[in-house]
Amino acid sequence: LKFSQYTGANAMAGRWMPGTLTNQITTKYLEPRLLIVTDPRTDSQALKEASYANIPVLALCDTDSPLENVDIAIPANNKGKES
């Protein structure tokens, strides 16, 4: 959340609402230029919607993270308690 504060980006913490990037009727509809995810495994719905809308995805990936629909993978330890 601090990253979005300093850069002026919109942060979406918590549960991902399906249709946020694809359903224009919903009130939470967004058209971002870039999607940054912290774990491709838990954010799979957001990755799927970003691929439908042709939005580039930057992801912090662990060694066992799936890389489907990820455009830029940054290797990181996102599973540890201290990470």
Protein Blocks (a to p, Z undefined) as FASTA:
>chain_A
ZZmmmnopacdehjddehklmmmkbmkbccdfbdcdfblklmmmmmmmmmmnopacdddd
dfklcfehiabdcdddfkbmkZZ
